[in-house]
Amino acid sequence: MDAALPPDKLLALYPALGSLAQAEMAALCKADAVVNLAEGTELYAERQACRGFPLLISGTIKVVKTTPAGREMLLYRVEPGGSCVITTSCLLGHTPYTARGIAETPLQLLILPTALFETLIAGNAGFRDFVFHLLADRIAELMQLVEEVAFHRLDQRLAKLLLGKPEPIQATHQALADELGSVREIVSRLLKGFAAQGLVALGRERISLLDRAGLRQLAGISRHS
């Protein structure tokens, strides 16, 4: 049986919950409220009703949009201490999900019940500021994503994506394509072109960056960015 989550651990990640009554905090952290999910588990699907506000304790959630043709595009990731803007919008607007949430790694989380979320939003200024601040940050990230998709070439976006990952990069061409909202064949062709230019070295689900300056130039990133 899972153990209860220590309230101090939750508050370290979500200090805005510090004003909860002791009984509310104990109920939120009790053992049967702790959810542990395996990598690849779907947390929610498009058109599914929202059941509460997730409080991520460990792991990473990826939020993706799927096209009718089956292609996926990564919208953003949720990390411990963060929030899911789509969940927030569903709770505030009383609408179903418009994207999918998937456990990118093993997860541990709690679900703040909808009724308690609504109570805190209405009557707790600290919690309301926390939610709206994260909402604003996430919207800014999504606007940047829209700008990149609309105005930047795919090779530029791929170079930027590679530069932002820890080395050595261990990822399939399909995974990179999903993050870019593209298809594997195009990403594979671009990577082969990068390799021919001496920018990267390709292995099995492994990419080594050989010329970071060249990739930065391709991505349009200044030296001091």
C-alpha positions as CSV (number, residue, x, y, z in Angstrom):
1,M,0.0,0.0,0.0
2,D,1.3,3.5,-0.8
3,A,2.3,5.7,2.1
4,A,0.7,9.0,2.8
5,L,2.6,12.0,1.4
6,P,4.2,14.2,4.0
7,P,2.5,17.6,3.9
8,D,5.9,19.4,4.0
9,K,6.8,17.8,0.7
10,L,3.6,19.0,-0.9
11,L,4.1,22.5,0.5
12,A,7.7,22.7,-0.7
13,L,6.4,22.3,-4.2
14,Y,3.1,24.2,-3.9
15,P,3.5,26.8,-1.1
16,A,0.2,28.4,-2.2
17,L,-1.6,25.5,-0.4
18,G,-0.2,26.7,2.9
19,S,-3.5,28.3,3.9
20,L,-5.4,25.0,3.8
21,A,-6.9,23.8,7.0
22,Q,-5.0,21.0,8.7
23,A,-7.9,18.6,8.1
24,E,-8.0,19.5,4.4
25,M,-4.2,19.0,4.0
26,A,-4.4,15.7,5.8
27,A,-7.2,14.5,3.5
28,L,-5.3,15.7,0.4
29,C,-2.1,13.9,1.4
30,K,-3.6,10.6,2.7
31,A,-2.3,7.3,1.3
32,D,-5.2,6.5,-0.9
33,A,-5.1,9.9,-2.5
34,V,-1.5,9.4,-3.8
35,V,-1.5,8.4,-7.4
36,N,1.5,6.5,-8.9
37,L,1.5,6.0,-12.6
38,A,3.9,4.2,-15.0
39,E,5.6,5.8,-17.9
40,G,3.3,6.0,-20.9
41,T,0.1,6.1,-18.9
42,E,-2.5,8.4,-20.3
43,L,-3.8,10.8,-17.6
44,Y,-6.5,12.4,-19.7
45,A,-7.7,12.3,-23.3
46,E,-9.4,14.8,-25.6
47,R,-13.1,15.4,-24.9
48,Q,-12.7,13.8,-21.5
49,A,-14.3,15.6,-18.5
50,C,-11.8,17.1,-16.0
51,R,-11.8,15.4,-12.6
52,G,-9.6,17.8,-10.7
53,F,-6.4,19.8,-10.5
54,P,-3.2,17.7,-10.6
55,L,-0.4,18.4,-8.2
56,L,2.7,16.8,-9.6
57,I,5.1,15.5,-7.0
58,S,7.6,13.7,-9.2
59,G,8.1,12.9,-12.9
60,T,7.1,14.7,-16.1
61,I,3.8,15.0,-17.9
62,K,3.8,15.8,-21.6
63,V,0.7,17.4,-23.1
64,V,0.2,16.7,-26.8
65,K,-2.3,17.6,-29.5
66,T,-3.3,14.9,-31.9
67,T,-4.4,15.5,-35.5
68,P,-7.1,13.5,-37.2
69,A,-4.3,11.8,-39.2
70,G,-2.7,10.6,-36.0
71,R,0.2,13.1,-35.9
72,E,1.1,14.5,-32.5
73,M,2.6,17.8,-31.5
74,L,4.1,18.5,-28.1
75,L,2.5,21.5,-26.6
76,Y,4.4,21.7,-23.3
77,R,5.6,19.6,-20.3
78,V,4.5,19.8,-16.7
79,E,7.1,19.3,-14.0
80,P,6.8,19.1,-10.2
81,G,5.5,22.3,-8.7
82,G,3.9,23.3,-12.0
83,S,0.4,23.1,-13.4
84,C,-1.4,22.1,-16.5
85,V,-2.9,25.1,-18.3
86,I,-5.4,23.0,-20.2
87,T,-6.6,21.4,-17.0
88,T,-6.9,24.9,-15.5
89,S,-8.9,26.2,-18.4
90,C,-11.2,23.2,-18.3
91,L,-11.8,23.7,-14.6
92,L,-12.4,27.4,-15.0
93,G,-14.5,27.1,-18.1
94,H,-16.3,23.8,-17.2
95,T,-15.2,22.3,-20.5
96,P,-13.7,19.0,-21.5
97,Y,-10.1,18.5,-22.3
98,T,-8.8,19.6,-25.7
99,A,-5.5,17.7,-25.6
100,R,-3.9,14.6,-24.1
101,G,-1.8,14.3,-21.0
102,I,0.7,11.4,-20.9
103,A,3.2,10.3,-18.3
104,E,6.6,10.9,-19.9
105,T,8.2,9.3,-16.9
106,P,6.9,7.4,-13.9
107,L,4.8,9.9,-12.0
108,Q,3.6,10.6,-8.4
109,L,0.8,13.1,-8.0
110,L,-2.2,14.2,-6.1
111,I,-5.5,15.4,-7.5
112,L,-6.9,18.5,-5.9
113,P,-10.7,17.9,-6.1
114,T,-12.7,20.2,-8.3
115,A,-14.8,21.5,-5.4
116,L,-11.8,22.4,-3.4
117,F,-10.1,24.0,-6.4
118,E,-13.1,26.2,-7.0
119,T,-13.2,27.1,-3.3
120,L,-9.6,28.1,-3.3
121,I,-9.8,30.1,-6.6
122,A,-12.8,32.0,-5.2
123,G,-11.5,32.7,-1.7
124,N,-7.8,32.3,-1.5
125,A,-5.8,35.1,-3.0
126,G,-2.4,33.3,-2.7
127,F,-3.7,30.2,-4.6
128,R,-5.5,32.3,-7.2
129,D,-2.3,34.3,-7.9
130,F,-0.3,31.0,-8.2
131,V,-2.7,29.5,-10.7
132,F,-3.1,32.7,-12.8
133,H,0.7,33.3,-12.8
134,L,1.4,29.8,-14.1
135,L,-1.5,30.2,-16.6
136,A,0.1,33.4,-17.9
137,D,3.6,31.8,-18.2
138,R,2.2,28.8,-20.1
139,I,0.2,31.0,-22.5
140,A,3.4,32.9,-23.3
141,E,5.2,29.6,-24.0
142,L,2.3,28.5,-26.3
143,M,2.4,31.8,-28.1
144,Q,6.2,31.3,-28.7
145,L,5.4,27.8,-30.0
146,V,2.8,29.3,-32.4
147,E,5.4,31.8,-33.6
148,E,8.0,29.2,-34.2
149,V,5.7,26.9,-36.1
150,A,4.3,29.8,-38.2
151,F,7.5,31.7,-39.0
152,H,10.5,29.4,-38.6
153,R,11.7,26.7,-40.9
154,L,11.7,23.2,-39.6
155,D,15.5,22.8,-39.9
156,Q,15.8,25.9,-37.6
157,R,13.4,24.5,-35.1
158,L,15.2,21.1,-35.1
159,A,18.5,22.7,-34.5
160,K,17.1,24.7,-31.6
161,L,15.5,21.6,-30.2
162,L,18.8,19.6,-30.3
163,L,20.7,22.4,-28.7
164,G,18.2,22.5,-25.8
165,K,18.6,18.8,-24.9
166,P,21.3,17.3,-22.6
167,E,24.0,15.4,-24.4
168,P,24.3,12.7,-25.5
169,I,20.8,13.0,-26.9
170,Q,19.0,9.7,-26.6
171,A,15.8,10.0,-28.7
172,T,14.2,8.4,-31.7
173,H,13.6,10.4,-34.8
174,Q,9.9,9.8,-34.2
175,A,10.1,11.3,-30.7
176,L,11.8,14.4,-32.2
177,A,9.2,14.6,-34.9
178,D,6.4,14.5,-32.3
179,E,8.0,17.4,-30.4
180,L,8.2,19.4,-33.6
181,G,4.7,18.5,-34.9
182,S,6.3,17.0,-38.0
183,V,6.7,13.4,-39.4
184,R,9.6,11.0,-38.9
185,E,10.7,10.9,-42.5
186,I,11.2,14.6,-42.7
187,V,13.1,14.8,-39.4
188,S,15.3,11.8,-40.5
189,R,16.1,13.6,-43.8
190,L,17.1,16.8,-42.0
191,L,19.2,14.9,-39.4
192,K,21.1,13.2,-42.3
193,G,21.7,16.6,-43.8
194,F,23.0,17.9,-40.5
195,A,25.3,14.9,-40.3
196,A,26.6,15.5,-43.9
197,Q,27.4,19.1,-42.9
198,G,29.4,17.8,-39.8
199,L,26.9,19.3,-37.4
200,V,25.9,16.1,-35.7
201,A,26.8,12.4,-35.5
202,L,24.0,9.9,-35.7
203,G,23.7,6.6,-33.9
204,R,21.0,4.2,-32.9
205,E,18.5,6.4,-30.9
206,R,21.5,8.6,-30.2
207,I,22.6,12.0,-31.5
208,S,25.9,13.7,-30.7
209,L,26.4,17.4,-31.4
210,L,29.7,18.0,-33.2
211,D,29.3,21.7,-34.1
212,R,27.2,23.6,-31.6
213,A,28.2,27.0,-33.1
214,G,27.0,25.8,-36.5
215,L,23.7,24.6,-35.1
216,R,23.3,27.9,-33.2
217,Q,23.8,29.8,-36.5
218,L,21.3,27.6,-38.3
219,A,18.8,28.1,-35.4
220,G,19.3,31.8,-35.5
221,I,20.5,31.9,-31.9
222,S,23.0,34.6,-31.0
223,R,26.1,33.7,-29.1
224,H,24.9,35.4,-26.0
225,S,21.4,34.0,-25.9
